[in-house]
Amino acid sequence: MSTASHGYAGPYRLLNIINTGQTSQVWQAYHDGSRKYVAVKMLQREYARDKEHVRFLKWEYTVAGKIEHERICRVYQFGRERGIPYLALEWFPAPNLKIRIRQGPAALRPIAGKVAIQAAEGVAEFCRRGWVHRDVKPDNFLVDDSGDVKLIDFGLAHKAKKGWARLFARKSKVQGTRSYMSPEQIRGKPLDERADLYSLACTIFEMFAGGPPFTGVSANDLLMQHIAGPVPSLKARNSEVTEEFCEILQVAMAKTPERRQSSLEEFLKQLQSVKIYERSSEETARSQ
């Protein structure tokens, strides 16, 4: 059932429901004043007074409301329509990366390199602003047919801890998605951008392998794989990628932050300079 009672959320005219989740709906909407389409994320009526879910929406606006970058989804406004909280977001009509991964590495091959680099650009910019996303995963990248990428969903973001603040920070509540969480995030330790780097490497690994780097027979087993399991070889799952590309991801998924690349920027530069596939798509097609 629609959460909107009269077709508007603030100044945004609601057009079509794009997605319905357990707690919220996402609408395609139109802003008459600017004559632009937007996405409107509204809480379901039964969650409209849930303090935690309202806080997440407000926090997304606090975190990303002032960020303007081509790889990060704009967050325009937090508001309420007849008591129902909503976010107005940049309109980017594209499925998330998780949906595209389900089509298999072969289907993604023409755009996979571009997607990996643009995803890294988005996370690098977000971290450059002093934030740790804490939920970098395929579901949180929108990817269009040409391979253009937008980073989304900033509800779990925290300010990165540095210097003395990092040394004396309290153990944080463990939040995130198990298949992509860094060992230090699982342990509740203070996080910096290298935690997002680990999650991004897991995401890119999955895009080229067709499945996440770590799996487990239970939730706890999966977490222990991140903490103590050997980093798997991407080459063993996809023989078409180069050893150099595999090594970059292998380093980024090291168990301790100190053994990873020093920053997202360093990781991005490495991605931009390395050959990803042994052969081009055209060479592969000719050999078949």
GUBA-711144 format. One record per residue (C-alpha): z, y, x. Coordinates in Angstrom, 3 decimals, decimal comma, padded with zeros to 6 digits, m for minus. Layout:
N
VOGU         zz         yy         xx
VOGU          Z          Y          X
...
//
This chain:
288
VOGU         zz         yy         xx
VOGU    000,000    000,000    000,000
VOGU   m000,823    003,452    001,326
VOGU    002,019    005,518    002,715
VOGU    000,202    008,719    001,771
VOGU    000,878    009,932   m001,740
VOGU   m001,774    012,634   m002,040
VOGU   m004,382    012,134    000,671
VOGU   m002,979    014,405    003,385
VOGU   m000,591    014,182    006,318
VOGU    000,191    017,799    007,079
VOGU   m003,181    019,483    007,667
VOGU   m004,968    016,155    008,189
VOGU   m007,037    014,688    005,357
VOGU   m006,609    010,916    005,340
VOGU   m009,900    009,023    005,077
VOGU   m009,628    005,330    005,955
VOGU   m006,941    002,918    007,102
VOGU   m007,970    001,636    010,535
VOGU   m005,050   m000,657    011,228
VOGU   m001,907   m001,802    009,449
VOGU    001,019   m003,106    011,477
VOGU    004,494   m004,220    010,563
VOGU    005,993   m000,749    010,853
VOGU    003,076    001,684    010,713
VOGU   m000,469    002,394    009,606
VOGU   m003,212    004,103    011,586
VOGU   m005,658    006,267    009,643
VOGU   m008,920    007,937    010,424
VOGU   m008,354    011,525    009,298
VOGU   m010,102    014,873    009,345
VOGU   m008,710    018,254    010,295
VOGU   m010,470    020,767    008,072
VOGU   m009,493    023,723    010,261
VOGU   m010,990    022,435    013,520
VOGU   m013,583    020,237    011,791
VOGU   m012,613    017,305    013,992
VOGU   m011,683    013,704    013,306
VOGU   m008,237    012,562    014,398
VOGU   m006,187    009,380    014,186
VOGU   m002,952    009,597    012,217
VOGU   m000,207    007,058    012,884
VOGU    002,245    006,972    009,968
VOGU    005,375    004,901    009,571
VOGU    005,447    002,576    006,603
VOGU    007,632    004,004    003,855
VOGU    010,387    001,417    004,398
VOGU    010,679    002,498    008,046
VOGU    010,521    006,246    007,379
VOGU    014,299    006,609    007,824
VOGU    014,668    004,056    010,605
VOGU    016,107    006,139    013,452
VOGU    014,705    003,996    016,239
VOGU    011,130    003,987    014,931
VOGU    011,244    007,721    014,193
VOGU    012,588    008,310    017,692
VOGU    009,681    006,378    019,213
VOGU    007,162    008,575    017,393
VOGU    008,931    011,780    018,403
VOGU    009,207    010,559    021,979
VOGU    005,465    009,842    022,177
VOGU    004,810    013,475    021,314
VOGU    007,460    014,687    023,786
VOGU    005,942    012,612    026,577
VOGU    002,224    013,102    026,001
VOGU    001,922    016,205    023,839
VOGU    001,001    018,413    026,801
VOGU   m001,139    015,936    028,737
VOGU   m004,860    016,614    028,697
VOGU   m006,853    014,056    030,640
VOGU   m010,027    012,178    029,791
VOGU   m008,381    008,785    030,384
VOGU   m005,255    009,466    028,292
VOGU   m005,284    009,651    024,499
VOGU   m004,252    013,136    023,371
VOGU   m001,166    013,425    021,158
VOGU   m001,597    016,545    019,034
VOGU    001,350    016,746    016,668
VOGU    004,476    015,113    015,308
VOGU    005,175    015,895    011,660
VOGU    006,414    014,612    008,331
VOGU    004,564    014,267    005,071
VOGU    006,952    014,013    002,112
VOGU    009,561    012,535    004,404
VOGU    007,227    010,102    006,178
VOGU    006,922    010,731    009,960
VOGU    003,480    010,724    011,533
VOGU    001,646    011,413    014,780
VOGU   m001,760    013,052    014,999
VOGU   m003,775    011,584    017,867
VOGU   m007,147    011,973    019,498
VOGU   m009,867    010,088    017,617
VOGU   m011,376    007,427    019,889
VOGU   m013,031    004,728    017,755
VOGU   m012,816    001,699    020,031
VOGU   m010,987   m001,650    020,095
VOGU   m008,230   m002,309    022,585
VOGU   m008,830   m004,238    025,788
VOGU   m006,941   m007,290    024,504
VOGU   m009,548   m007,735    021,774
VOGU   m012,364   m007,458    024,305
VOGU   m010,706   m009,950    026,668
VOGU   m010,770   m012,545    023,888
VOGU   m014,571   m012,447    024,131
VOGU   m014,290   m013,874    027,655
VOGU   m014,938   m012,552    031,199
VOGU   m018,702   m013,066    030,869
VOGU   m018,907   m010,705    027,889
VOGU   m016,873   m008,078    029,747
VOGU   m018,774   m008,428    033,016
VOGU   m021,216   m005,510    032,539
VOGU   m018,354   m003,021    032,085
VOGU   m015,383   m004,750    033,761
VOGU   m015,509   m002,788    037,009
VOGU   m015,766    000,523    035,184
VOGU   m012,908   m000,424    032,869
VOGU   m010,649   m001,399    035,783
VOGU   m011,241    001,914    037,559
VOGU   m010,830    004,064    034,454
VOGU   m007,658    002,210    033,446
VOGU   m006,276    002,914    036,910
VOGU   m007,287    006,579    036,578
VOGU   m005,353    006,867    033,318
VOGU   m002,173    005,229    034,598
VOGU   m002,388    007,148    037,883
VOGU   m002,580    010,471    036,033
VOGU    000,295    009,516    033,734
VOGU    002,460    008,623    036,729
VOGU    001,393    011,777    038,560
VOGU    003,055    013,696    035,716
VOGU    006,346    012,037    036,675
VOGU    006,415    009,273    034,064
VOGU    006,611    005,499    034,124
VOGU    004,751    004,067    031,116
VOGU    006,716    000,767    031,099
VOGU    004,279   m000,967    028,733
VOGU    000,963   m001,076    030,573
VOGU   m000,967   m003,997    029,063
VOGU   m004,417   m004,753    027,599
VOGU   m003,268   m003,769    024,090
VOGU   m002,578   m000,225    025,303
VOGU   m006,048    000,596    026,578
VOGU   m008,798    001,507    024,136
VOGU   m012,227    000,554    025,509
VOGU   m015,548    001,544    023,984
VOGU   m018,849   m000,304    024,389
VOGU   m019,860    001,751    027,431
VOGU   m016,583    000,977    029,229
VOGU   m014,853    004,317    028,720
VOGU   m011,075    003,932    028,553
VOGU   m008,098    005,707    026,962
VOGU   m004,453    004,894    027,745
VOGU   m002,267    004,882    024,606
VOGU    001,276    004,226    023,317
VOGU    003,931    006,203    025,206
VOGU    006,995    005,224    023,191
VOGU    008,702    003,362    026,078
VOGU    007,914    005,899    028,805
VOGU    010,725    007,019    031,128
VOGU    010,913    009,670    033,784
VOGU    010,494    008,100    037,215
VOGU    013,695    007,944    039,251
VOGU    013,516    009,448    042,727
VOGU    015,872    010,094    045,632
VOGU    019,576    010,201    044,789
VOGU    018,860    009,817    041,091
VOGU    017,283    006,439    041,843
VOGU    020,217    005,308    043,982
VOGU    022,826    006,111    041,336
VOGU    020,852    005,282    038,197
VOGU    022,473    002,923    035,741
VOGU    020,899   m000,398    034,844
VOGU    018,405    000,330    032,062
VOGU    017,720   m001,545    028,860
VOGU    015,038   m004,155    029,480
VOGU    011,992   m003,229    027,395
VOGU    008,308   m003,963    027,717
VOGU    005,964   m006,914    027,216
VOGU    006,883   m010,144    028,992
VOGU    003,410   m011,079    030,227
VOGU    003,073   m007,831    032,203
VOGU    006,587   m006,755    033,250
VOGU    007,353   m006,242    036,919
VOGU    010,284   m008,141    038,459
VOGU    012,306   m004,932    038,827
VOGU    011,677   m004,031    035,180
VOGU    012,898   m007,471    034,095
VOGU    016,058   m006,951    036,139
VOGU    016,688   m003,532    034,556
VOGU    016,423   m001,687    037,878
VOGU    015,349    001,972    038,231
VOGU    011,564    002,182    038,059
VOGU    008,865    004,219    039,720
VOGU    005,091    004,091    039,422
VOGU    004,892    000,817    041,330
VOGU    006,275   m000,940    038,234
VOGU    003,276    000,337    036,264
VOGU    001,048   m000,668    039,183
VOGU    002,275   m004,262    038,863
VOGU    001,624   m004,257    035,099
VOGU   m001,822   m002,746    035,597
VOGU   m002,699   m005,427    038,161
VOGU   m001,639   m008,117    035,666
VOGU   m003,854   m006,436    033,065
VOGU   m006,877   m006,255    035,352
VOGU   m006,290   m009,855    036,458
VOGU   m006,391   m010,954    032,802
VOGU   m009,619   m009,055    032,213
VOGU   m011,392   m010,968    034,984
VOGU   m009,635   m014,331    034,508
VOGU   m009,649   m014,491    030,721
VOGU   m005,874   m015,012    030,606
VOGU   m002,722   m013,428    032,057
VOGU   m001,605   m014,315    035,582
VOGU    001,674   m015,867    034,459
VOGU    002,545   m018,138    031,553
VOGU    005,683   m020,096    030,692
VOGU    006,966   m022,803    028,383
VOGU    009,547   m020,317    027,080
VOGU    010,237   m016,588    027,183
VOGU    012,774   m017,018    029,982
VOGU    010,434   m019,261    031,941
VOGU    007,720   m016,609    031,742
VOGU    010,096   m013,951    033,060
VOGU    011,130   m016,237    035,921
VOGU    007,470   m016,696    036,842
VOGU    007,226   m012,935    037,345
VOGU    010,420   m012,899    039,384
VOGU    009,923   m015,957    041,579
VOGU    006,605   m017,672    040,853
VOGU    003,747   m017,480    043,376
VOGU    001,124   m014,847    042,637
VOGU   m001,912   m016,783    041,365
VOGU   m005,359   m016,536    042,880
VOGU   m007,904   m014,706    040,760
VOGU   m010,648   m016,326    042,830
VOGU   m009,492   m019,741    041,596
VOGU   m010,079   m018,601    038,002
VOGU   m013,231   m016,571    038,506
VOGU   m015,406   m017,532    041,460
VOGU   m017,728   m014,559    040,902
VOGU   m015,288   m011,931    042,205
VOGU   m014,931   m011,014    045,862
VOGU   m012,042   m011,961    048,116
VOGU   m011,475   m008,269    048,872
VOGU   m010,984   m007,439    045,195
VOGU   m008,640   m010,414    044,757
VOGU   m006,563   m009,247    047,713
VOGU   m006,074   m005,784    046,192
VOGU   m004,663   m007,352    043,024
VOGU   m002,603   m009,836    045,039
VOGU   m000,873   m006,970    046,866
VOGU   m000,333   m005,011    043,637
VOGU    001,438   m008,030    042,107
VOGU    003,873   m008,480    045,000
VOGU    007,411   m009,357    043,908
VOGU    008,979   m006,259    045,468
VOGU    007,682   m002,686    045,051
VOGU    007,784   m002,110    048,815
VOGU    005,108   m004,772    049,373
VOGU    002,675   m003,242    046,879
VOGU    000,365   m000,294    047,402
VOGU    002,485    002,833    047,800
VOGU    001,074    004,503    044,675
VOGU   m001,423    004,246    041,841
VOGU   m003,609    006,677    043,744
VOGU   m003,810    004,334    046,731
VOGU   m004,593    001,417    044,434
VOGU   m007,299    003,458    042,679
VOGU   m008,939    004,418    045,979
VOGU   m009,020    000,770    047,001
VOGU   m010,629   m000,227    043,696
VOGU   m013,250    002,488    044,067
VOGU   m014,167    001,387    047,590
VOGU   m014,362   m002,399    047,148
VOGU   m017,175   m004,590    045,869
VOGU   m015,842   m006,440    042,812
VOGU   m018,481   m009,109    042,186
VOGU   m020,181   m011,260    044,823
VOGU   m023,493   m010,736    043,047
VOGU   m024,743   m008,121    040,600
VOGU   m025,339   m008,974    036,947
VOGU   m029,094   m008,889    037,614
VOGU   m028,795   m011,313    040,555
VOGU   m026,649   m013,651    038,466
VOGU   m029,145   m013,552    035,589
VOGU   m032,087   m014,339    037,918
VOGU   m030,279   m017,378    039,328
VOGU   m029,697   m018,893    035,883
//
